[in-house]
Amino acid sequence: MTAGQINDYTGASALLDSLPMAQWILADRSYVADWFRDALEKKGIKSCIQGRKS
């Protein structure tokens, strides 16, 4: 989505409004932020994101 030195949240935030209709999204641990899960939930998308290491 973005260059290696750019935080993944920058790209995720920019693309949230253009996500297609979906029932769920599969993402890696780098997208585990609460704001991202909340935004997906508001769109009716269930997130399948592995939890934090700690």
N, C-alpha and C positions, 0 to 999 in steps of 0.2 A: 504494500500500500504506500509506503513512504521510504525515503532513503534510510540507511542503517543508523544514522546519527539522530534521527527524528523519533520522538516518543510515539509509540503506537496509538496512544490516546488521541493525539492530534488528528490522525487519519480517521480513527473511529468516530470521533466527534463530528468531523466534517461529512461523513457518509451516513450518519444515522437517519436523516430525513429522506434519503434516497434508497433505503433498504427496501427490497421487494417484500410482498406479503409472504410471511413464513410462519410456521407453527413453532419452530425452534431454531436455534443457532448453535453451532459447535465452534468453540474458540479455544485457543491455548491459554495458559496461565497468565500471559501478559495482559489479558483483558478482564481480569478478575475484579476490577474496581466496582464499588457499590453503585456509583453514579451510572456506570454503563449497564449494569444489571437492571437498575431501576428504569432507565430509558428504554431498554428492550421490553420490560414488563409493561410499560405504558403503551407500547405498540402491539401488545398481545403476543409477544415472542418469548417463549421459554428459553432461558439460557442454559446451555450445557457446557460449563466452564470449570475446569479443575480448580480446586481451592488453593489458597496460599500455602507455601511450604511450612510456615510456622504454625 
